[in-house]
């Protein structure tokens, strides 16, 4: 699963909090990737990334075949299911993403 966070600090903090809540070391089952920094391994099941990293993931694999699901965080409701938001226009300009 890929979780999108808009800022690097938020991505690191979200990954740390999830790993702490699950009682696993950061980078094992839950990790993060931001610009110039990645703390994740082969066993990582939840990866928290910034939108820039997600755009690069889309450029490399437009259908995200290696990703089971993804979600974005929302300041009003926490984690939301994948839905269309106008803020995704910048992401979708890189490659066409069916909605």
C-alpha positions in Angstrom: 0.0 0.0 0.0 1.2 3.5 -0.8 0.1 6.4 1.4 0.5 9.9 0.0 1.5 12.8 2.2 2.0 16.3 0.9 5.1 17.2 2.8 8.4 15.4 3.7 8.1 16.0 7.4 4.5 14.7 7.4 5.5 11.6 5.5 8.3 10.7 8.0 6.0 11.4 11.0 3.2 9.4 9.6 5.4 6.4 8.9 7.0 6.6 12.3 3.7 6.8 14.0 2.2 3.8 12.1 5.3 1.8 12.8 5.2 2.7 16.5 1.5 1.9 16.8 2.1 -1.5 15.1 5.2 -2.2 17.3 7.6 -2.7 14.4 10.8 -1.0 13.6 10.5 1.8 11.0 11.6 0.5 7.6 10.6 -3.1 8.1 6.9 -3.4 7.4 6.1 0.3 7.4 8.5 2.7 5.7 8.7 6.0 3.9 10.3 7.6 0.9 10.9 11.3 0.4 13.3 13.2 -1.7 16.9 12.0 -1.2 15.8 9.7 1.6 14.3 6.2 1.8 13.8 4.0 4.8 12.1 0.9 3.5 13.1 -2.6 2.6 12.0 -5.6 0.7 9.5 -6.6 3.4 7.9 -3.1 3.5 4.1 -3.5 3.1 3.1 0.2 3.7 5.1 2.9 2.1 4.4 6.6 2.9 5.6 8.9 0.1 5.3 12.5 -1.0 3.4 13.4 -4.1 6.7 14.0 -6.0 7.8 10.4 -5.3 4.3 9.2 -6.4 4.6 11.0 -9.7 7.9 9.3 -10.3 6.4 6.0 -9.5 3.6 6.7 -12.0 6.2 7.6 -14.7 8.0 4.3 -14.1 4.9 2.1 -13.9 1.7 3.9 -15.1 -0.6 1.2 -13.8 1.2 0.7 -10.5 1.1 -3.1 -11.0 3.4 -3.6 -8.0 1.1 -1.6 -5.7 -1.9 -3.3 -4.1 -3.6 0.0 -3.2 -3.0 3.6 -2.5 -4.6 6.3 -0.5 -4.1 10.0 0.3 -4.4 11.7 3.6 -6.9 14.4 4.2 -6.7 17.0 7.0 -10.4 16.7 7.7 -10.9 12.9 7.6 -7.5 11.3 8.1 -6.8 8.5 5.6 -9.3 8.4 2.8 -10.0 5.9 0.1 -8.7 6.5 -3.4 -11.1 9.1 -4.9 -10.7 11.8 -7.5 -9.6 15.2 -6.1 -8.8 18.3 -8.1 -5.4 18.4 -6.5 -4.5 15.3 -8.4 -4.6 17.2 -11.7 -0.8 17.8 -11.3 -0.2 14.1 -10.8 -2.5 13.0 -13.7 -0.8 15.4 -16.1 2.3 13.2 -16.1 0.4 10.2 -17.4 -3.3 9.6 -18.0 -4.7 7.9 -14.9 -8.2 6.4 -15.4 -10.6 7.7 -12.7 
